[in-house]
């Protein structure tokens, strides 16, 4: 795609991307060795599926029997969808010949080229692809730890936390206050907290109209801010209040026993507290030193091979992938590039120079969608950067029909990308 590509072109390409039309061509690796993939999410499942299509022997290790997506989990919180709608099994991957192993990985040994599971079993690899996702910095907010998260859920890993937060919203009396505390950058899904505020507001407006959503933010700006705020004003009036960092939004301490949130200057006693703590790569990477003492894993951004250990590739949220956001679509796009690179390397060939795509849809209401889209390439310094003039955001002056159409696109995107991941 040229630098004159329009946002409309990118959105069309994004839809096609889930059918792999923009993925690099993967030549069948007839003599390829075995690849182990850790994590069956947007990055791992996609990488496993595309490697298997290339004739590579693949073992996919996942600790859960199914995968629940963070994308569209906000529709569960807003009462639009049920939890089963965001939960996907691995039968399709198995039918394509992926060896799916259920187990928790405890350690990665780069020297032995093996991983160790909970029970002590080891699995050897020729190349390892890790898409382990995020962990939280539990010490970043005073009083907030794993135990506190059972009372003040983060719901930033879809699963039991999603259900806890949904039950709290259902139990909250009309007139209650729901606080959402987004972290500072970088973190998984930059627009996610604001879509969450939107869809919770939709639920409250419908079921508990005297209630309020209070956003206590560790930042002074956020993704698609103008579009979100225009939608909030149009749909919800003063039901949503956003407090930026500079006006006292930063959460410094919490008291889970009393549901009290303390910012740098104020305290807020609320009915439901959704605390989203600062994030880092999953701690599994520390067993091999893949984050090099930092929060995220440095990689060769053309192949996603670790710059710390050869034969290990890290993609998705855990990686430092240039200027790509930490999103499900980013991980899906990166996985196709990584799969192509791994297949080429196993066959003794040079990986091709890649391009990437990311589109992020957000629902402000069930019939009100907004989006941002971009195309990325490798620039001279070896990092991933957006292509100038390609992509963009939804128009600020779009009519209701366009917002409704984008909401339909969002639902179509979700159905398409999960089919691309899981078959």
Secondary structure, 3 states (H helix, E strand, C coil): CCCCCCHHHHHHHHHHHCCCCCCCCCCCCCCCCCEEEECCCCCHHHHHHHHHHCCCCEEEEECCCCEECCCCHHHHHCCCCCHHHHEECCHHHHHCCCEEEECCEEEEECCCCEEEECCCCEEECCEEEECCCEEECCCCCECCCCCHHHCCCCCCCCCHHHHHHHHHHHHCCCCCEEEEECCCCCCCCCCHHHHHHHHHHHHHHHHCCCCEEEEECCCCCCCCHHHHHHHHHHHHCCCEEEECHHHCCCEEEEECCCCEEEECCCEEECCEEEECCCEEECHHHHHHCCCCCCCCECECCCCCEECCCCCEEECHHHECCCCCCCCHHHHHHHHHHHHHHHHHHHCCCCCCCCEEEEEEEEEEECCEEEEEEEEEEECCCCCEEECCCCCEECCCCCCHHHHHHHHHHHHHHHHHHHHHHHC
